[in-house]
């Protein structure tokens, strides 16, 4: 009996990727203040989106070695979609950070900040989840 089922791995691995990415960013930037944590949390979705592209690229390499053409075509289409979604998530994160950096935020700025963060996180979590599924599927294909 496996310790973790495939469903558990599909849920835990993307969460682990997000948490470890945030931890690495905090360690590298030496910014352990609340403001630094806020900055890294706001910019994190753009970084996760870029990480998802590397996941799907790894999945494409694994799937191409296994010879599953249908799954390979799906992964290539996902790569193109993820690239476009990263072009959306990254600027949203940047705009959210610009609003976060303002000294005197109005109520509308807070709503904009919350909306931008929410949208960018939804985009990045969805694509890292799908990329992880493709990578795990590619690894589990029998020759």
N, C-alpha and C positions, 0 to 999 in steps of 0.2 A: 504494500500500500504506500502510495506516495505521501510525503509529508504535506505537500501543497498540491492542490488540484490545478488543472490548467486554468480554470476560471479565477482562482485565487492569484495565480501568477499574473494573469492578464490585468488584474486590478492593482496588485501590489507593485509590480515593476514600474509602471508609469509614475506612481506616487513616489516611489523610491528615487527615480530619476529626477523628479522635480525637487525633492528635498535635498538630495546630494548636490544638485546644481546650485541651489541657493547657498548651501554650506560652503561649497568651493568658492563661490563669488564673495562671500563674506570673509573667508580666510585670505584670499588673494588680495582683496582690496583693503584689508585691515580696518574695516569700518564697522565697529561693533556698537555704535550708538543707535538710539531709536531712529534718528533721522537717516542714518546709513542703512539700517534695516528696512525702513520704509522705501528708500530709494531702490534698493536691490529687489524688494518685493514688487515694485511697480515695473521695473525694467525686466524682470524675470520672464514674463511670457514671450517677449521677443527672442530671448536666448533659448528658451525651450523650443520655440518654433524652428529655430535654426538647427538645434539638436535633433529634432524630428526628421529633418531632411537627411541628416547623416544616418539615422536609423533606417529610413526607407531605402537609402542608397545601399546600405549593408544588406538589407533584405533582397534588393534586386540582384546583388552579387551572389548571394546564397541561392536564391531561386534559379538564377541562370545556370549555376553549376549543377543543380538538381534536374534541370531540363523540363520544368513545368511551364509551357509557353503561355497558357491561359492566365495563370497566376502572375507570371512575369509581366504580361501586358497590363494587368490590373495594377501592379506595383508601379509601373512606369507612369500610368495615368495618375495614380496617387502622388507620385513625385511632382508632376506638373501642378497638380492641385495644391499640394503642400507649399510649393514655391510661391504660388499666387497668394495663398493664405498667410504665408510669412511676410509677404509684401504688404499685407493688411495689418497683421498683428504687431509687427515691429514699429511702424509709425504710430500706431495707437498707443503703444507703451511709451514711446518718446514724447508724444503729446501729453500723456498723463503725467509723465515726469516733469514736463515744463509747467503744467498747472500746479503740481505738487510743490515746485520750487518757488512759486509766487509767495510773497510775504503776506499780503492782505487778500485773502480769498473771500469772495462773496459767496452767497448761498448757491448761485448758479454754477460757480466754479467747482464747488463740492459735488454737486450733482453730475457735472461733466466728468470730474475726476472718477467718481464711483462708476459711472457708465462706461468710461474708457477702460478702466481696470477690469470690470466685469466682462466686457466683450473680448478684450485681449486674452484674458484667462480662459474663457470658454473656447476660443479658437485654438489656443496652444494646447490645452488639455485634450481636446478632441483629436488633434492631429498627432500628438505624441501617443495617445492610446491606439489609434489606428496603425501608426507606424510600428508600434511594439507588437501588435497582433500580426502584422505582415512579417516582421522579423522572426517571431516565434513560430509562425506557420512555415516559413521557409526553412527554418532549422529542423522542424519536425517532419518534413517531407521525407518519405522513404525513397531510397534510390531505386 
